[in-house]
Amino acid sequence: MPEKKLSIFERYLTVWVVLCIAGGIFLGKIAPCVAATLNDFWGLYLEIYYQAQKSYRMEKRWSCGEAMLLSIR
């Protein structure tokens, strides 16, 4: 069975991770406003996720019988 060769990305995954971490730290030191903007996007994402989960939980509270009763009224 022939061996599967790893791609360049897979072979140097640790290097890519270290470079991304270093780039994030560097960007935070050089341009803190960019880091603050990215943090704001993360907060927006969390808020959308929270609201979606809250809405989903509200829908799950209704049993099938209750939903049918509400539709009849």
N, C-alpha and C positions, 0 to 999 in steps of 0.2 A: 504494500500500500504506500503510495507516494506521500511524502511529508508535505504539509501545507505550509507555504512560506508566509511569514508575517509581512504585512504592509509596513511602510515606513512609519506611519502614524502609530501602529500597534507596537512596533519594535522600540520606538523612542517615547512611549506614552509618559513615562516618568519625567523625561526632559520637558515635554509639553506642559505637564502639570506645574512643574517648578517655574517654567517661563511665564505661565499665566498668573501664578501667584506673585511672582516678582513684578510682572507688568502691572498688576492691580495695585500693589504697594507703591510702585513708582508713580503711577497715575494719581493715586491719592495724595502723594506728596507734592507733585508738580502742579496738578490742577484739581484742588479740592472741590471746586464747584461741579466738576464732572462726576466725582464720587458721590456728592450730595444728590445730584440729579438721578443717578442710577439707584441710589437708596430710595428716592421718592417713587421710582417705578416699582421697586420691590414692595413698598408699602401699598401701592395701588393694587398690585397683583394679589397681595394677601387680603386686602379688603374685598376684592371681587370674589376670591375663593371663599372667604368667610360668609359672604352674603349668599353665595350659591349653596353652600352647605346648609345654611340656616333655612333657605327656601326648600331644599330637598327634605330636611327633617320635618318641616311643617307638612309637606305632602304625604310623608310616610305615616303621619299620625292618623290620617283618615283610613278607616277600614273600608272594604268594598261596600258593605251594607250602608254605612254612613254616607258614602258618596252617592249611592243610589237614592237614599232618602232626600238628600239635598237636591238632586236633579229633578225629583218628582215635585217638590214644593214650588 
